[in-house]
Amino acid sequence: MSKPSEFRGFNVVWRGYNRQQVDRYLEALSEADTPVGPPPFQIVGRGYDRQQVDARIRDLLADKGISG
């Protein structure tokens, strides 16, 4: 699990998650005490690496005591 100070962002890949959707979801997740629902990310060109995003969300949920 990465700590907030260790997080350095996501790689941008050829086909990945929509960057704006990921950024909005992570912001909402960091501000909420409860989960904000499943992430509805579209796959786009020049998006965030899907595996990195999924791992980060799992880490954040685990930090909140929520299994994902």
C-alpha positions as CSV (number, residue, x, y, z in Angstrom):
1,M,0.0,0.0,0.0
2,S,1.4,3.4,-0.9
3,K,1.2,6.3,1.6
4,P,-0.1,9.6,0.3
5,S,3.4,11.2,0.5
6,E,4.7,8.3,-1.7
7,F,2.1,8.7,-4.5
8,R,3.6,10.3,-7.6
9,G,0.8,10.2,-10.1
10,F,-0.1,7.9,-13.0
11,N,1.6,7.1,-16.2
12,V,-0.2,8.3,-19.4
13,V,-0.6,5.4,-21.8
14,W,-1.9,4.9,-25.3
15,R,-5.3,3.6,-24.1
16,G,-6.3,4.2,-20.5
17,Y,-8.8,5.7,-18.2
18,N,-10.2,9.2,-18.9
19,R,-7.9,11.5,-16.9
20,Q,-10.5,14.0,-15.9
21,Q,-12.9,11.3,-14.7
22,V,-10.2,9.7,-12.6
23,D,-9.1,13.0,-11.1
24,R,-12.7,13.9,-10.2
25,Y,-13.4,10.4,-8.7
26,L,-10.2,10.5,-6.6
27,E,-11.0,14.0,-5.3
28,A,-14.5,12.9,-4.3
29,L,-13.1,9.7,-2.7
30,S,-10.6,11.7,-0.7
31,E,-13.3,14.0,0.6
32,A,-16.0,11.4,1.4
33,D,-16.2,9.3,4.5
34,T,-18.0,6.6,2.6
35,P,-17.4,5.2,-0.9
36,V,-18.6,7.4,-3.8
37,G,-19.8,4.4,-5.9
38,P,-17.9,2.4,-8.5
39,P,-15.7,4.4,-10.8
40,P,-17.3,4.8,-14.2
41,F,-14.2,5.5,-16.2
42,Q,-14.2,5.6,-20.0
43,I,-11.3,4.2,-21.9
44,V,-9.7,6.9,-24.1
45,G,-6.5,7.6,-25.9
46,R,-3.8,9.1,-23.8
47,G,-5.4,8.1,-20.5
48,Y,-4.1,7.1,-17.2
49,D,-2.7,3.6,-16.8
50,R,-5.6,1.4,-15.7
51,Q,-3.6,-0.9,-13.5
52,Q,-2.1,2.0,-11.6
53,V,-5.4,3.7,-11.1
54,D,-7.1,0.5,-9.9
55,A,-4.3,-0.2,-7.4
56,R,-4.5,3.4,-6.1
57,I,-8.2,3.1,-5.6
58,R,-7.8,-0.2,-3.8
59,D,-5.1,1.5,-1.5
60,L,-7.3,4.5,-0.8
61,L,-10.3,2.3,0.0
62,A,-8.2,0.0,2.3
63,D,-6.9,3.1,4.1
64,K,-10.6,3.9,4.9
65,G,-11.2,0.3,6.0
66,I,-13.3,-0.5,3.0
67,S,-12.5,-3.7,1.0
68,G,-12.8,-3.1,-2.7
